[in-house]
Amino acid sequence: MARRKARAPEEFSLSFLDVICCGFGAIILLLMITKTVQPQIIEASTVNLEGKLAALQAQVFELRGDTKILNRDLNAKQEQLSEDEERIAILRGKMASAKSRYDSLQVQTSSSSAISGQLAIAKQTLTQEQKRLLGTQHQSKNQLIGGIPVDSEYIIFIIDTSGSMYSYAWERVLEEVEATLSIYPEVKGIQVMNDMGQYMFSSYRGKWIPDTPGRRRAIIQNLRSWNVFSNSSPVEGIKAAISTFARSGKKISIYVFGDEFTGPSIEEVINTVDRLNRPDANGNRPVRIHAVGFPVQFMRAPNLQTTGIRFATLMRELTHRNGGTFVALNDFR
């Protein structure tokens, strides 16, 4: 019996095909799952982030609204505070006025002999030029303004035009200027400058204003609205006045009207004026310096009165060294 030929081994068995099919199937299944799930995750993440962004934007809008309300409330509080501070300043001014009236009553009760003695110390005789103008028989009934001698032939006003003076003391400034002019029936020349050395009348820069009734009226009229820049320090005006107008043989008086000194050094100012206004062999200086202090700064709290105190200190020393008088007003009336 003939033998059967042996069968050649199969290159791919059924089991091997099953394994291959299952592997491809698994890969295809994974790809299908991945492509199906991934867009859902991205979509969900996008929706979540958009929700958070919308919530944050809503919070920003809410905070902006709250900020506007808070700013409006803050402005209202600040306006109320400013009004309260203004009322406090007015009350302090009234209190200072009442105190000054009380002090005046106390002074009036002092003996008349003491008052006469004080006036005798400040009193000075008329110059030869004034005697020529007024007559040898003339007897002045008022040679003093608050104890200030008025024996000069030329007068210069140096007026602080700062906001504090213009806002609170300007009416009293006008009164004091008029009072000062009234006790000089006639002089050779007048000049008006602010504390920065700026001239009221630019056409008379470096020159004397002729003393006429019309010029006096013009000075008062222009002074009512003369609100030019000032650094609240009379030093520049004093130095400019002495340097420009001081001449040997002329009797000149400077009247400084102010309320504060904001400069760095009182001693430096005194030394500078000493150099500019040197005394002659008899000890007389070319320019006499007087000053009137207005109590504007003393309406404020004690810790804010420093510049007012420094003005009084400077003017008291300057007037003493330069043959003048310092008068400190108690109120604005």
ABEGO torsion letter per residue (X at the ends): XBBBBBBBBBABBAAAAAAAAAAAAAAAAAAAAAAAAAAAAAAAAAAAAAAAAAAAAAAAAAAAAAAAAAAAAAAAAAAAAAAAAAAAAAAAAAAAAAAAAAAAAAAAABBAAAAAAAAAAABBBBBAAAAAAAEAABBBABABBGGBBBABABBBBBBBABAAAAAAAAAAAAAAAAAAAAABABBABBBBBBAAGBBABAAABGBBBBBBAAAAAAAAAAAAABBBBBAGBAAAAAAAAAAAABBBGBBBBBBBBBABBABABAAAAAAAAAAABBBBAAGBBABBBBBBBBAAAAABBAAAAAAAAAAAAAAAAAAAAAGBBBBBBABAX
